Every structure is written in structure tokens, then in C-alpha cells.
Amino acid sequence: PPPQQTPPRMLKGRVAAGSSLPYCPPSEEKMKLCSWTNSHFHNFKVRAGPNYRKYKIKKPSKRELFSLLSVDTIRTNNMLKEFTPFLKFKPEEVDKLVDLQARLKEKRPDLRIPPLFSVNLTWPDCAPPNPLWGKPSTDGPGIVFALVFKAKDWWVDSTTDDVPALKLMSKWINSDLSSKYRERFKVLPFLVNVKECKIEGVVRSIVTRFNGKPFLSRPEHEFKQGVITQVDSKGQLVEIDYHNITINGYNFPYLARS
């Protein structure tokens, strides 16, 4: 029989980044259960100019601005607005992040982009209330899906290969947290291995129809500029800047939660 999937563990204190969902290299023939691997950025189709409004042309994305550093799934007793401060990185990884932050401030002060970019989806671990007479549930037991990205070296160390997306990212991160500009943030989910997930029935048809289709995360999102304290290889406390997005699944409509 196939191995049973272990449910996410409960949040207790700080969590070693990537410990709840280990990385599996894409070169391995057989993927490990409850693991993650990188997807190629070409899998994501984005708007292509000029004049997208007229021609509606989408093309595979160019190379990514950030690389995925860790993925974690953790159960919580209550809705958790932000998970990033609970993460603890290995000292050798902290050294790399400190160096990355120093290079960003020295070589790309014009962008004002932090070395870390985190995305948290906090999702209720309970049935949604009846849309007709049920009371809204904005708190309670849940599961946090946490992704942490770090800036890529190719644009940190050089300006020769700059792309428009960099300026757009800088403008978005440095805009006011409550600005209308931030309401344009979109989520682009893409399930690569639909067949392996053994999804059947109505759910399969919905996933197939909307796979790779972007949606606006407003008004269920919240943004924060923050600093996490970590321990480097010398045993010293260091501070690393990050930008966090929390998508609150507790506020999703009935159909999405179902």
C-alpha cells in the first residue's frame, strides 16, 4: 500500500525553515512524499506587450527575480497573520542572507528591495459556515502554507540585465501598505502534476479549468515590511529585512473554502 501522508505538525515555538516540507531535487526519478521541488518559470504565462489590451497575448515568463528558499506547512490553533518571524534558518544560510543584504544596499540602493520575500497562505482547518445562515468564521484552527524566497544574484550584482519587472517590483514593495497600487497583486497558481494528485470529479474539472489562471488576492491579503532576527555562524544575532504577504483564507467565499 502507498505510504500514508503525515499531517502538518502543530506550531510550537520557532520552526527550522524547510523542516516540515523538505526539498527534493527535480533530477530525482521518484519524488519523495510530502516534499517540494522547483518548477521552471517558463510554466507561467504572463502578459506580453506592447499593447496587451488589444492583442491579449501571453508568453512564458522570463527568468525569475527570486528563488524559492524554503516551504513549510504548519498547523495552528488560531488564524496566524504572519508566520515568517517563527522561522529559524541554518547559520550558514544566515551568512549568505547577510551578505546578500549587504550587496543589495551597496549595489542596488535605487531599488530598495529586501533580500527576503515571503508569502503565507493561512487556511482554516474546519468546514465553512453555511452561506445563508451561518456566522462568518474569521478565526479558529488552521494550516499555514509558508513560502520564503530570496533575491537572485543576477540582478543584485549587475544592472546590465535589468528587466522592467524589477522596477515594477521596487515600486510595488515601496508603495504605501494601504495604497490602491497594492490591490493589483495577483496570485498565479499552477498545478504541474495534476495526474499524480489523483483528483477526481467536480474538483478535477475546476482545477483543470482554472489551472494557471491568475486571480486578485484582494481584499483577503495583508502586507508587512519586517525584520527577522537570526543567528549567524559566529553565534551573533543579525537582522535581515523581508517583505511579507499574508493571504487570509478565512475570509474566502464559501465556494473557494469548500
Kinemage of the C-alpha trace (Angstrom):
@kinemage 1
@onewidth
@group {chain A} dominant
@subgroup {mainchain}
@vectorlist {calphas} color= white
{ca pro a 1} P 0.000 0.000 0.000
{ca pro a 2} L 1.157 3.585 -0.593
{ca pro a 3} L 2.698 5.350 2.411
{ca gln a 4} L 0.345 7.451 4.499
{ca gln a 5} L 0.776 11.205 4.323
{ca thr a 6} L 1.797 12.729 7.644
{ca pro a 7} L -0.386 15.704 8.631
{ca pro a 8} L 1.346 19.051 9.265
{ca arg a 9} L 2.709 19.380 12.784
{ca met a 10} L 1.439 21.904 15.304
{ca leu a 11} L 3.220 25.230 15.696
{ca lys a 12} L 5.262 25.250 18.921
{ca gly a 13} L 7.958 27.891 19.217
{ca arg a 14} L 10.307 28.578 16.331
{ca val a 15} L 10.453 26.325 13.277
{ca ala a 16} L 13.575 25.347 11.350
{ca ala a 17} L 12.978 26.705 7.849
{ca gly a 18} L 12.123 23.896 5.448
{ca ser a 19} L 11.943 21.223 8.167
{ca ser a 20} L 8.244 20.450 7.735
{ca leu a 21} L 8.425 20.049 3.961
{ca pro a 22} L 11.883 19.026 2.670
{ca tyr a 23} L 13.307 19.935 -0.724
{ca cys a 24} L 13.624 17.208 -3.366
{ca pro a 25} L 15.860 17.923 -6.413
{ca pro a 26} L 13.941 17.767 -9.722
{ca ser a 27} L 16.624 15.435 -11.093
{ca glu a 28} L 15.455 12.575 -8.861
{ca glu a 29} L 13.422 9.987 -10.766
{ca lys a 30} L 10.928 9.404 -7.958
{ca met a 31} L 9.703 12.304 -5.890
{ca lys a 32} L 9.596 11.878 -2.134
{ca leu a 33} L 6.245 12.014 -0.386
{ca cys a 34} L 5.488 15.357 1.306
{ca ser a 35} L 8.332 17.222 -0.400
{ca trp a 36} L 8.687 20.085 -2.859
{ca thr a 37} L 10.811 20.876 -5.882
{ca asn a 38} L 11.347 23.808 -8.232
{ca ser a 39} L 9.073 24.443 -11.193
{ca his a 40} L 10.525 26.157 -14.258
{ca phe a 41} L 9.493 29.783 -14.673
{ca his a 42} L 8.557 29.043 -18.302
{ca asn a 43} L 5.500 27.193 -16.945
{ca phe a 44} L 3.933 30.535 -16.051
{ca lys a 45} L 2.380 32.528 -18.870
{ca val a 46} L 2.277 36.292 -18.311
{ca arg a 47} L 1.053 39.300 -20.255
{ca ala a 48} L 3.256 40.332 -23.162
{ca gly a 49} L 3.483 43.775 -24.699
{ca pro a 50} L 3.230 46.020 -26.450
{ca asn a 51} L -0.494 46.747 -26.387
{ca tyr a 52} L -1.675 43.744 -24.367
{ca arg a 53} L -5.164 45.225 -24.043
{ca lys a 54} L -5.649 44.959 -27.797
{ca tyr a 55} L -3.906 41.670 -28.667
{ca lys a 56} L -4.332 39.726 -25.381
{ca ile a 57} L -1.095 37.831 -25.947
{ca lys a 58} L 0.557 35.887 -23.123
{ca lys a 59} L 4.026 34.365 -23.269
{ca pro a 60} L 6.170 32.191 -20.954
{ca ser a 61} L 7.710 34.216 -18.134
{ca lys a 62} L 11.342 35.266 -18.337
{ca arg a 63} L 13.761 34.295 -15.580
{ca glu a 64} L 12.651 34.753 -12.009
{ca leu a 65} L 13.650 37.621 -9.709
{ca phe a 66} L 13.615 35.426 -6.583
{ca ser a 67} L 14.433 31.776 -5.899
{ca leu a 68} L 12.391 29.638 -3.516
{ca leu a 69} L 14.377 29.108 -0.321
{ca ser a 70} L 12.004 27.107 1.880
{ca val a 71} L 8.460 25.748 2.051
{ca asp a 72} L 6.635 24.839 5.261
{ca thr a 73} L 3.161 23.678 6.287
{ca ile a 74} L 2.248 24.128 9.939
{ca arg a 75} L -0.993 23.678 11.893
{ca thr a 76} L -2.097 26.472 14.211
{ca asn a 77} L -4.751 26.840 16.923
{ca asn a 78} L -5.787 30.253 15.617
{ca met a 79} L -5.626 32.322 12.457
{ca leu a 80} L -1.988 33.393 12.138
{ca lys a 81} L -1.449 36.735 10.428
{ca glu a 82} L 2.259 36.182 9.862
{ca phe a 83} L 4.489 33.114 10.074
{ca thr a 84} L 7.880 34.446 8.936
{ca pro a 85} L 9.082 35.591 12.432
{ca phe a 86} L 8.722 31.983 13.640
{ca leu a 87} L 11.255 30.693 11.089
{ca lys a 88} L 14.824 29.833 12.038
{ca phe a 89} L 17.406 29.472 9.260
{ca lys a 90} L 20.643 27.488 9.456
{ca pro a 91} L 23.680 29.627 10.424
{ca glu a 92} L 25.378 29.034 7.061
{ca glu a 93} L 22.229 30.191 5.260
{ca val a 94} L 22.038 33.232 7.536
{ca asp a 95} L 25.594 34.172 6.493
{ca lys a 96} L 24.532 34.077 2.839
{ca leu a 97} L 21.465 36.211 3.527
{ca val a 98} L 23.504 38.800 5.436
{ca asp a 99} L 25.933 39.005 2.511
{ca leu a 100} L 23.026 39.274 0.060
{ca gln a 101} L 21.503 42.095 2.076
{ca ala a 102} L 24.822 43.974 2.170
{ca arg a 103} L 25.238 43.651 -1.609
{ca leu a 104} L 21.693 44.877 -2.214
{ca lys a 105} L 22.296 48.006 -0.150
{ca glu a 106} L 25.684 48.649 -1.771
{ca lys a 107} L 24.963 47.846 -5.415
{ca arg a 108} L 21.192 48.372 -5.801
{ca pro a 109} L 20.209 51.183 -3.397
{ca asp a 110} L 17.928 52.536 -6.123
{ca leu a 111} L 15.577 49.552 -5.840
{ca arg a 112} L 15.167 49.297 -2.061
{ca ile a 113} L 14.169 45.638 -2.314
{ca pro a 114} L 14.836 43.400 0.734
{ca pro a 115} L 16.736 40.108 0.341
{ca leu a 116} L 13.769 38.023 1.556
{ca phe a 117} L 10.236 37.898 0.192
{ca ser a 118} L 7.698 35.685 1.982
{ca val a 119} L 4.204 34.564 1.049
{ca asn a 120} L 1.914 32.974 3.641
{ca leu a 121} L -1.451 31.386 2.951
{ca thr a 122} L -3.337 30.877 6.199
{ca trp a 123} L -6.203 28.457 5.661
{ca pro a 124} L -8.977 27.361 8.078
{ca asp a 125} L -8.903 23.704 9.127
{ca cys a 126} L -12.663 23.486 9.514
{ca ala a 127} L -15.779 23.360 7.361
{ca pro a 128} L -17.002 26.733 6.022
{ca pro a 129} L -20.211 28.132 7.548
{ca asn a 130} L -23.433 27.905 5.604
{ca pro a 131} L -23.555 30.929 3.246
{ca leu a 132} L -27.239 31.562 4.010
{ca trp a 133} L -27.499 31.403 7.803
{ca gly a 134} L -24.050 30.515 9.120
{ca lys a 135} L -21.941 33.000 11.081
{ca pro a 136} L -18.663 34.112 9.433
{ca ser a 137} L -15.639 32.315 10.922
{ca thr a 138} L -12.611 34.586 10.892
{ca asp a 139} L -10.600 32.621 13.445
{ca gly a 140} L -10.018 29.077 14.663
{ca pro a 141} L -7.727 26.105 13.889
{ca gly a 142} L -5.893 26.386 10.606
{ca ile a 143} L -2.933 25.465 8.426
{ca val a 144} L -0.248 27.876 7.259
{ca phe a 145} L 1.467 27.345 3.899
{ca ala a 146} L 4.651 29.418 4.050
{ca leu a 147} L 6.995 30.140 1.148
{ca val a 148} L 10.201 32.148 1.563
{ca phe a 149} L 12.088 33.496 -1.454
{ca lys a 150} L 15.478 35.180 -1.713
{ca ala a 151} L 16.716 37.656 -4.312
{ca lys a 152} L 18.615 36.246 -7.299
{ca asp a 153} L 22.262 37.183 -7.781
{ca trp a 154} L 21.904 38.017 -11.480
{ca trp a 155} L 20.168 41.352 -10.788
{ca val a 156} L 21.663 42.046 -7.369
{ca asp a 157} L 25.258 42.247 -8.652
{ca ser a 158} L 24.683 43.851 -12.044
{ca thr a 159} L 22.439 46.358 -13.803
{ca thr a 160} L 23.254 45.195 -17.336
{ca asp a 161} L 20.409 42.637 -17.464
{ca asp a 162} L 17.728 44.709 -15.744
{ca val a 163} L 14.155 43.997 -16.807
{ca pro a 164} L 11.017 46.163 -16.381
{ca ala a 165} L 9.734 43.720 -13.748
{ca leu a 166} L 12.482 44.889 -11.373
{ca lys a 167} L 11.284 48.486 -11.408
{ca leu a 168} L 7.703 47.273 -11.040
{ca met a 169} L 8.679 45.129 -8.046
{ca ser a 170} L 10.511 48.048 -6.449
{ca lys a 171} L 7.557 50.387 -6.958
{ca trp a 172} L 5.147 47.842 -5.517
{ca ile a 173} L 7.238 46.981 -2.422
{ca asn a 174} L 7.922 50.625 -1.596
{ca ser a 175} L 4.365 51.845 -2.100
{ca asp a 176} L 2.197 52.616 0.912
{ca leu a 177} L 0.851 49.447 2.551
{ca ser a 178} L -2.718 50.687 2.075
{ca ser a 179} L -2.308 52.092 -1.429
{ca lys a 180} L -4.596 51.163 -4.329
{ca tyr a 181} L -1.498 50.056 -6.204
{ca arg a 182} L -1.130 47.056 -3.899
{ca glu a 183} L -4.646 45.892 -4.697
{ca arg a 184} L -3.346 44.771 -8.089
{ca phe a 185} L -1.391 41.907 -6.536
{ca lys a 186} L -2.292 38.649 -8.262
{ca val a 187} L -1.834 35.002 -7.378
{ca leu a 188} L -0.951 32.681 -10.258
{ca pro a 189} L -1.371 29.066 -9.064
{ca phe a 190} L -0.223 26.332 -11.414
{ca leu a 191} L -0.507 22.621 -10.610
{ca val a 192} L 2.097 20.833 -12.715
{ca asn a 193} L 1.354 17.206 -11.775
{ca val a 194} L -2.442 17.067 -11.923
{ca lys a 195} L -2.496 13.346 -12.816
{ca glu a 196} L -0.286 12.377 -9.886
{ca cys a 197} L -2.536 14.217 -7.424
{ca lys a 198} L -5.411 11.759 -8.070
{ca ile a 199} L -8.040 14.496 -8.184
{ca glu a 200} L -11.395 13.278 -9.467
{ca gly a 201} L -14.911 14.501 -10.190
{ca val a 202} L -16.011 18.098 -9.956
{ca val a 203} L -12.810 19.179 -8.214
{ca arg a 204} L -10.705 17.878 -11.108
{ca ser a 205} L -12.774 19.795 -13.668
{ca ile a 206} L -12.456 23.003 -11.616
{ca val a 207} L -8.684 22.564 -11.193
{ca thr a 208} L -8.246 21.837 -14.906
{ca arg a 209} L -10.306 24.862 -15.915
{ca phe a 210} L -8.574 27.375 -13.648
{ca asn a 211} L -5.058 25.903 -13.556
{ca gly a 212} L -2.574 28.661 -14.335
{ca lys a 213} L -5.266 31.372 -14.229
{ca pro a 214} L -4.396 34.411 -12.081
{ca phe a 215} L -6.740 35.957 -9.556
{ca leu a 216} L -6.602 39.135 -7.493
{ca ser a 217} L -5.866 38.408 -3.843
{ca arg a 218} L -7.738 41.480 -2.598
{ca pro a 219} L -9.300 42.044 -0.145
{ca glu a 220} L -8.034 38.898 1.602
{ca his a 221} L -4.389 39.989 1.644
{ca glu a 222} L -2.221 41.888 4.113
{ca phe a 223} L 1.294 43.272 3.605
{ca lys a 224} L 4.132 43.977 6.011
{ca gln a 225} L 7.716 45.219 5.899
{ca gly a 226} L 9.634 43.490 8.667
{ca val a 227} L 12.922 42.351 10.156
{ca ile a 228} L 13.716 38.863 11.427
{ca thr a 229} L 16.464 38.178 13.953
{ca gln a 230} L 18.683 35.183 13.208
{ca val a 231} L 21.927 33.646 14.499
{ca asp a 232} L 24.920 33.525 12.124
{ca ser a 233} L 27.830 31.049 12.062
{ca lys a 234} L 29.701 33.141 14.660
{ca gly a 235} L 26.831 32.874 17.112
{ca gln a 236} L 25.930 36.543 16.713
{ca leu a 237} L 22.436 37.939 16.351
{ca val a 238} L 21.826 39.585 12.966
{ca glu a 239} L 18.802 41.296 11.447
{ca ile a 240} L 17.520 40.543 7.947
{ca asp a 241} L 14.907 42.626 6.135
{ca tyr a 242} L 11.935 40.971 4.483
{ca his a 243} L 8.622 41.795 2.826
{ca asn a 244} L 5.658 39.585 3.674
{ca ile a 245} L 2.295 38.906 2.073
{ca thr a 246} L -0.349 37.031 4.032
{ca ile a 247} L -3.367 35.738 2.133
{ca asn a 248} L -6.178 35.129 4.609
{ca gly a 249} L -8.178 32.085 3.547
{ca tyr a 250} L -10.576 32.543 6.474
{ca asn a 251} L -12.145 35.424 4.548
{ca phe a 252} L -12.514 33.495 1.283
{ca pro a 253} L -16.077 32.967 -0.008
{ca tyr a 254} L -17.966 29.743 0.637
{ca leu a 255} L -17.256 28.095 -2.731
{ca ala a 256} L -13.493 28.684 -2.532
{ca arg a 257} L -13.313 27.304 1.018
{ca ser a 258} L -15.397 24.288 0.054
